[in-house]
Amino acid sequence: MAAETPRPLIGMLTRNIKEEGDKLIFSGLCVVKYSKSKEKIDTDRIRIDVPVRENAAKISFGSRYGIPAPKGYRLNSCRMEFDINELRDYDLQNKLLVVYKDRKGEENAGRVLFAAADMRQGKNRNSEIFIHDEFSVYFRQNIHNSTFLTVRDTNQYDYPEGQARIKKAHANAAKYKDKDIVLLYEKKCQKYEESASVLYEKLIDMGYDNVYFIVDKSVPAVKDLPEKYKKYLIDKDSDKHLEYFFACNKFISTETIDHSLQLRIANKYVQDKLNKDTGDMMYVFLQHGPTYMVSLNMDLRNGFRKKTDYKLHKTVVSSQLEAQHFIELGGMTEDDLYITGMAKFDRAFRNEGADRVVIMPTWRRWELNQARDDLTQTNYYKMMKLMYDSVPEELKDKVIILPHPLMAERFEDISKKSEGSDAELCSRILVTDNYDNVMRDCEVLITDYSSISYDAYYRGAKVVFYWAEKDECMTHYGEGTKLMLNLDNVFGPVAMNGEEITAAVRETYGKEQRQDYLDRYRKIIEFHDGKNTERIIEHLIRDGVIERRG
């Protein structure tokens, strides 16, 4: 067996995190060690990286080699300085990497322990939140005690009054301890068009009165709902929302469980609820799109993997093939899966005369902060422009461009600043909370590897895939990540440049779905009988998430 690679380690004994001018400072007493090696670590050979930037922080130590301590550790002090102006270009979540060049000149990367005493068990801690021009920055401890630097849009719970509301709601939740609450929600509690809403309405129709849907009630999709459905809606960010979040142990959603309150919230009560107090937690993941796309071994997809400390964790899948993906890469067994098909497909249809060419690539998380400064310089924007420019001229007036939901907010005012060809492209951009209506008029979808492709094809549209940047994108997701679709199972033509996009659109527009593509698709999406929701409900009853009614 090969020897384990030595890894440099910095374990923080104390932490002092503050701002000094345009610098964010992380300092304190620490221990330093080069694991699996007898080499005395030379701190002059250490640098701090994050996945998107080398030398992310200027690091200095109290002494070059530190003071000897038990088990090969060296006691020292360290100071890391981050340039606040550079943080805008960072990823959302940035693991601090300790890179050490050993005496042979070889570089090995380790990590910064948020608290040395916690070893490998995180306590859901985070630093003070620093707010700058609508983006927030803070350090946090993950479940393995690694240190992450979070850079994201500011939300209301970053402010002291928001933190106080959470604390109060956590205490008030005790009054609901005997209430059997089932919460449903979709992305960021801001959508009402995916599988969760379909399932919710079916349950209300069946007489369930303990089932609630969390949503921003200003969303157009809920304004005209019949009163019987409105009765059990909970307004996003209301006191009731916060209290029911803490009181509830049954969550059913198209998204990971952290979407049930506020994505990436920095609050210990919330993180304890999501990651620690899980003994009675029941979570059913409905999926917002089939997960047979980017492989589940990607680090940022760990929210979809088996939650071993939940009382129940089930995932809806659309075929035996997709189930195998969760079994092989998600740590699940077949008993953890509902092989039923997705509820939203029961209502999926396409309008007669659908004629739109829809452009919708998936988001690139590593470009999200860059998009805040200048969206047009991101590769995401450049790819969308290539897709648009490659649509045959006679079909240009049929184009609708849909930015991914997590990028959409960056597009809301871009048309006001664009000129020339950019202005033409931006005139085609539609920022909407309701993708279902657009898919009803879709004749051809152009995407890279968005799961919206399954939705479009289910309705009868054709899909053109652009994969020129696929391999590069997979490297950003992490080592070993792959696209589950390939040239042998993809259900549409694959283009590698603009000319091939043009040819593929001409080949598919106005034509029937090719039989070989249809056969491939139905190995991934097996169910087409409109009874997916009924099958899901039977599983929920069997597993005790809900009781049988009637």
RAZIZI-V581788 format. One record per residue. OMEGA is omega as a letter, one per 30 degrees, with the letter a starting at -180 (none if undefined). Layout:
((OMEGA) (OMEGA))
//
This chain:
((a) (l) (l) (a) (l) (l) (l) (a) (l) (l) (a) (l) (l) (a) (l) (a) (a) (l) (l) (a) (l) (a) (l) (a) (l) (a) (l) (l) (a) (l) (a) (a) (l) (a) (l) (l) (l) (a) (l) (a) (l) (a) (l) (a) (a) (l) (l) (l) (l) (a) (a) (a) (l) (a) (a) (a) (l) (a) (l) (a) (l) (l) (a) (a) (l) (a) (a) (l) (a) (l) (l) (l) (l) (l) (a) (l) (a) (l) (l) (a) (l) (l) (a) (a) (l) (a) (l) (a) (a) (l) (l) (a) (a) (l) (l) (a) (l) (a) (a) (l) (a) (a) (l) (a) (l) (a) (l) (a) (l) (a) (l) (l) (a) (l) (a) (a) (a) (a) (a) (a) (l) (a) (l) (a) (l) (a) (l) (l) (l) (a) (a) (l) (l) (l) (a) (a) (l) (l) (l) (l) (l) (a) (l) (l) (l) (a) (l) (l) (a) (l) (a) (l) (l) (l) (a) (a) (l) (a) (a) (a) (l) (l) (l) (l) (l) (l) (a) (a) (l) (l) (a) (a) (a) (a) (l) (a) (a) (a) (l) (a) (l) (a) (l) (a) (l) (a) (l) (a) (a) (a) (l) (a) (a) (a) (a) (a) (l) (l) (l) (a) (l) (l) (l) (l) (a) (l) (l) (a) (l) (a) (a) (l) (l) (a) (l) (a) (l) (l) (a) (a) (a) (a) (a) (l) (l) (a) (a) (l) (l) (a) (a) (l) (l) (a) (l) (l) (l) (l) (l) (l) (a) (a) (l) (l) (a) (a) (a) (l) (a) (a) (l) (a) (l) (a) (l) (a) (a) (l) (a) (l) (l) (a) (l) (a) (a) (l) (a) (l) (a) (a) (l) (l) (a) (a) (a) (a) (a) (a) (a) (a) (l) (a) (l) (a) (a) (a) (l) (l) (l) (a) (l) (a) (l) (a) (a) (l) (l) (a) (a) (l) (a) (l) (a) (a) (a) (l) (a) (a) (l) (l) (l) (l) (a) (a) (l) (l) (a) (a) (l) (l) (l) (l) (a) (l) (l) (a) (a) (a) (a) (l) (a) (l) (l) (l) (l) (a) (l) (l) (a) (a) (a) (a) (a) (a) (l) (a) (a) (l) (l) (a) (l) (a) (l) (a) (a) (l) (a) (l) (l) (l) (l) (a) (l) (a) (a) (l) (a) (l) (l) (a) (l) (a) (a) (a) (a) (l) (l) (l) (l) (l) (a) (l) (l) (l) (l) (l) (a) (a) (a) (l) (l) (a) (a) (l) (a) (a) (l) (a) (l) (l) (a) (l) (l) (a) (a) (l) (a) (a) (l) (a) (a) (a) (a) (a) (l) (a) (a) (l) (l) (a) (l) (l) (l) (l) (a) (l) (l) (a) (l) (l) (a) (l) (a) (l) (a) (a) (l) (a) (l) (a) (a) (l) (l) (l) (l) (a) (l) (l) (l) (l) (l) (l) (l) (l) (a) (a) (l) (a) (a) (l) (l) (a) (l) (a) (l) (a) (a) (a) (a) (a) (l) (l) (a) (l) (l) (l) (l) (a) (l) (l) (l) (l) (a) (l) (l) (a) (l) (a) (a) (a) (l) (l) (l) (l) (l) (l) (a) (a) (l) (l) (a) (a) (a) (l) (l) (a) (a) (a) (l) (a) (l) (l) (a) (a) (l) (l) (l) (l) (l) (a) (a) (l) (l) (l) (a) (a) (a) (a) (l) (a) (a) (a) (l) (l) (l) (a) (l) (l) (l) (l) (a) (a) (l) (l) (l) (l) (l) (l) (l) (none))
//
